[in-house]
Amino acid sequence: MGTLSTVADSVAGDAGARRMHERATFEHFVADVRARVDARLAWWLGARVAEARARGTDIAAVADAVRQLVLRGGKRMRAALLAAAYEGCKGQGGAEAVAPAGAALELLQAYLLAHDDWMDGDDVRRGGPSVPAMMRACFGKQEGTVPATGRGQNLIDAASVLAGDLAAAWALQSILELTLAPARVVLAVRELGRVEEDVVHGQVLDVCARAADAYDVEAAYALKTASYTVRCPIIMGARLAGADDAQVVALTAFAEPLGIAFQLRDDVLGTFGDAHAMGKPLGSDLRKGKRTALVVEAMRNPRARELLAGVLGRVEATDDEIAAAVAGIQESGARARVEERIATLVCESRTALDRTHLTPSGLVLLGQAVVVLTERDR
Amino acid sequence: MGTLSTVADSVAGDAGARRMHERATFEHFVADVRARVDARLAWWLGARVAEARARGTDIAAVADAVRQLVLRGGKRMRAALLAAAYEGCKGQGGAEAVAPAGAALELLQAYLLAHDDWMDGDDVRRGGPSVPAMMRACFGKQEGTVPATGRGQNLIDAASVLAGDLAAAWALQSILELTLAPARVVLAVRELGRVEEDVVHGQVLDVCARAADAYDVEAAYALKTASYTVRCPIIMGARLAGADDAQVVALTAFAEPLGIAFQLRDDVLGTFGDAHAMGKPLGSDLRKGKRTALVVEAMRNPRARELLAGVLGRVEATDDEIAAAVAGIQESGARARVEERIATLVCESRTALDRTHLTPSGLVLLGQAVVVLTERDR
């Protein structure tokens, strides 16, 4: 027994040490990608804003709002997933070779955030003003002097949408600065075109869902979040490394459940997590009427449904009402069911990962990505 | 004298016959391109809308609005310019080889029109409902049930912007279906990324100009219209044919003045032309407060300035007030000055065309394009 126990401890100790090593490897990799992508974005966006300034101060204001949003934020996790898949598929030249694509993913996100925050009326993003809030600060003074056609949009709405449009154009420009084989670049840009369509589809589902009751929340997550957060980065990285279609299919089977699990974790943290760490007040999704997975699950319970009815989509809901609704979600068992669903998706994703033919370092990096994306606390 | 006169008549007759022949060649070419691009758009958009429908009826509604707008309209002049430049630079396979790029230009325009019409509050486009008007017809009934956050946008605004975003994604997808050499495709898609940025810059100038007085109208036209109407199609076509940088520079010198002349002709027709042929009521630009080249020119004249002040940006301006303002523009000499400017730009463009190294048929086609784009009556 004593001997067996020691062996077991030793095995456990080895496994623990291995996990710590893998975690450190991943963190080092992510930090390296972030440094490269951040450096690239800083000079690249500086050049774009300078060009914009030469064309006019209003243009510069719109361009600079995109620059600020992009540089303010982010763990650059999408760029890291792209670089990890690239490395795992034997891509040459390391993270630097795919930095223009990583930067493109950040610009793609800026485009989506600009339009999203405008649609949702969100003023805060990444701990600073959202794009619409920046546009209000720039153009708010002029608003009163815009000819009132009685039908057209005001300058702030137009500029917010145009800022997103500009970020989308920049994402395309950035990815086309890749110096890899053109045939691979074309396949990677196809992923960009595909994900842009998916995200619009998902956003339509999301926006319309707030007016509807029946709603396939995972279908919307797959399109609106998982697509550009996990699937697109990984498939882009694989395509840029010259992965064949079989490998792309295998990686898609890995990426899709992982992306949904990531968003479900986001839901749980947004409702039960630390508001400060999440960077947005708890209950903000409820007040906005968002049909998160937790809400959809909890609505099946009459008591929770009643509590939620009082807060969903009501900005004026009190903190006490929010707290009661959150407790109702917990007691309905919705939280436990979502946690269970996350575990199932993670299992699917890990099984699919084993069926890919990645390099050992690629397997370690994407295996760690599963942990980081689904077990995070912010 | 009699003999000389006959020779002159004969020369003039030959020149006339040549012009008629060139015109017929051009019209035949444009009709061929239009048939190919229309056929492609019809099946391609049908497939996209079917995919959208499988994801939900709301998604299908947004996708179908884009499809309707694209199929409803247009002379496909941009696709024809692209194919003419391709042929002129010795591209192989004719118009069919570049049809996915021609279709992409149409989708790009749908994206721009959707966002433009939403910003301007325009309900009519190409003789039918604009994208925002279609979205109002679809989602108007639901609007009252959207949770009123007091800050977010309503479903109609969101769906109008999302329809434009979808068309942009489709433009990218379409151009990536080209089966030409990937290195050429990459260069062509770069033009797409560049023109998307230019158009946003131009739109910012345009939207902000309505609140401002000083305004470089040609700079805005170069970015907002000429860029995607003339320069981008021609450079894309050249790049797809493998044209070198010198040829691209020469073609840019041809395309840029032509694009501005095209927009100036549009201004003249929009103010003095046949409302029915133009497809929009005369005075609509004035009522919307648009600073067209004519308006900017006329504002230098105190009398015209006074008349314009009474109608610019005033939807409620009467037809008599509009007629007086239009007469004021004419009398100020603004119309004559704009016509003179068109003639100068056309001359610049023709001179530049002579310095390109196009095939004889390319020279005929682009030479005719100058006539069609700047001497049109609708």
Boltz contact constraints between the chains, C-beta under 6 A:
constraints:
  - contact:
      token1: [A, 55]
      token2: [B, 201]
      max_distance: 6.0
  - contact:
      token1: [A, 56]
      token2: [B, 205]
      max_distance: 6.0
  - contact:
      token1: [A, 58]
      token2: [B, 204]
      max_distance: 6.0
  - contact:
      token1: [A, 58]
      token2: [B, 208]
      max_distance: 6.0
  - contact:
      token1: [A, 59]
      token2: [B, 201]
      max_distance: 6.0
  - contact:
      token1: [A, 59]
      token2: [B, 204]
      max_distance: 6.0
  - contact:
      token1: [A, 62]
      token2: [B, 204]
      max_distance: 6.0
  - contact:
      token1: [A, 119]
      token2: [B, 153]
      max_distance: 6.0
  - contact:
      token1: [A, 119]
      token2: [B, 158]
      max_distance: 6.0
  - contact:
      token1: [A, 120]
      token2: [B, 152]
      max_distance: 6.0
  - contact:
      token1: [A, 121]
      token2: [B, 149]
      max_distance: 6.0
  - contact:
      token1: [A, 121]
      token2: [B, 151]
      max_distance: 6.0
  - contact:
      token1: [A, 121]
      token2: [B, 152]
      max_distance: 6.0
  - contact:
      token1: [A, 142]
      token2: [B, 211]
      max_distance: 6.0
  - contact:
      token1: [A, 145]
      token2: [B, 211]
      max_distance: 6.0
  - contact:
      token1: [A, 146]
      token2: [B, 211]
      max_distance: 6.0
  - contact:
      token1: [A, 147]
      token2: [B, 210]
      max_distance: 6.0
  - contact:
      token1: [A, 147]
      token2: [B, 289]
      max_distance: 6.0
  - contact:
      token1: [A, 147]
      token2: [B, 313]
      max_distance: 6.0
  - contact:
      token1: [A, 149]
      token2: [B, 121]
      max_distance: 6.0
  - contact:
      token1: [A, 149]
      token2: [B, 288]
      max_distance: 6.0
  - contact:
      token1: [A, 149]
      token2: [B, 315]
      max_distance: 6.0
  - contact:
      token1: [A, 150]
      token2: [B, 315]
      max_distance: 6.0
  - contact:
      token1: [A, 151]
      token2: [B, 121]
      max_distance: 6.0
  - contact:
      token1: [A, 152]
      token2: [B, 120]
      max_distance: 6.0
  - contact:
      token1: [A, 152]
      token2: [B, 121]
      max_distance: 6.0
  - contact:
      token1: [A, 153]
      token2: [B, 119]
      max_distance: 6.0
  - contact:
      token1: [A, 158]
      token2: [B, 119]
      max_distance: 6.0
  - contact:
      token1: [A, 158]
      token2: [B, 207]
      max_distance: 6.0
  - contact:
      token1: [A, 161]
      token2: [B, 161]
      max_distance: 6.0
  - contact:
      token1: [A, 162]
      token2: [B, 200]
      max_distance: 6.0
  - contact:
      token1: [A, 162]
      token2: [B, 203]
      max_distance: 6.0
  - contact:
      token1: [A, 162]
      token2: [B, 204]
      max_distance: 6.0
  - contact:
      token1: [A, 165]
      token2: [B, 200]
      max_distance: 6.0
  - contact:
      token1: [A, 166]
      token2: [B, 200]
      max_distance: 6.0
  - contact:
      token1: [A, 169]
      token2: [B, 193]
      max_distance: 6.0
  - contact:
      token1: [A, 169]
      token2: [B, 196]
      max_distance: 6.0
  - contact:
      token1: [A, 169]
      token2: [B, 197]
      max_distance: 6.0
  - contact:
      token1: [A, 172]
      token2: [B, 193]
      max_distance: 6.0
  - contact:
      token1: [A, 173]
      token2: [B, 193]
      max_distance: 6.0
  - contact:
      token1: [A, 176]
      token2: [B, 190]
      max_distance: 6.0
  - contact:
      token1: [A, 176]
      token2: [B, 193]
      max_distance: 6.0
  - contact:
      token1: [A, 182]
      token2: [B, 182]
      max_distance: 6.0
  - contact:
      token1: [A, 182]
      token2: [B, 183]
      max_distance: 6.0
  - contact:
      token1: [A, 182]
      token2: [B, 186]
      max_distance: 6.0
  - contact:
      token1: [A, 183]
      token2: [B, 182]
      max_distance: 6.0
  - contact:
      token1: [A, 185]
      token2: [B, 186]
      max_distance: 6.0
  - contact:
      token1: [A, 186]
      token2: [B, 182]
      max_distance: 6.0
  - contact:
      token1: [A, 186]
      token2: [B, 185]
      max_distance: 6.0
  - contact:
      token1: [A, 190]
      token2: [B, 176]
      max_distance: 6.0
  - contact:
      token1: [A, 193]
      token2: [B, 169]
      max_distance: 6.0
  - contact:
      token1: [A, 193]
      token2: [B, 172]
      max_distance: 6.0
  - contact:
      token1: [A, 193]
      token2: [B, 173]
      max_distance: 6.0
  - contact:
      token1: [A, 193]
      token2: [B, 176]
      max_distance: 6.0
  - contact:
      token1: [A, 196]
      token2: [B, 169]
      max_distance: 6.0
  - contact:
      token1: [A, 197]
      token2: [B, 169]
      max_distance: 6.0
  - contact:
      token1: [A, 200]
      token2: [B, 162]
      max_distance: 6.0
  - contact:
      token1: [A, 200]
      token2: [B, 165]
      max_distance: 6.0
  - contact:
      token1: [A, 200]
      token2: [B, 166]
      max_distance: 6.0
  - contact:
      token1: [A, 201]
      token2: [B, 55]
      max_distance: 6.0
  - contact:
      token1: [A, 201]
      token2: [B, 59]
      max_distance: 6.0
  - contact:
      token1: [A, 203]
      token2: [B, 162]
      max_distance: 6.0
  - contact:
      token1: [A, 204]
      token2: [B, 58]
      max_distance: 6.0
  - contact:
      token1: [A, 204]
      token2: [B, 59]
      max_distance: 6.0
  - contact:
      token1: [A, 204]
      token2: [B, 62]
      max_distance: 6.0
  - contact:
      token1: [A, 204]
      token2: [B, 162]
      max_distance: 6.0
  - contact:
      token1: [A, 205]
      token2: [B, 56]
      max_distance: 6.0
  - contact:
      token1: [A, 207]
      token2: [B, 158]
      max_distance: 6.0
  - contact:
      token1: [A, 208]
      token2: [B, 58]
      max_distance: 6.0
  - contact:
      token1: [A, 210]
      token2: [B, 147]
      max_distance: 6.0
  - contact:
      token1: [A, 211]
      token2: [B, 142]
      max_distance: 6.0
  - contact:
      token1: [A, 211]
      token2: [B, 145]
      max_distance: 6.0
  - contact:
      token1: [A, 211]
      token2: [B, 146]
      max_distance: 6.0
  - contact:
      token1: [A, 288]
      token2: [B, 149]
      max_distance: 6.0
  - contact:
      token1: [A, 289]
      token2: [B, 147]
      max_distance: 6.0
  - contact:
      token1: [A, 313]
      token2: [B, 147]
      max_distance: 6.0
  - contact:
      token1: [A, 315]
      token2: [B, 149]
      max_distance: 6.0
  - contact:
      token1: [A, 315]
      token2: [B, 150]
      max_distance: 6.0
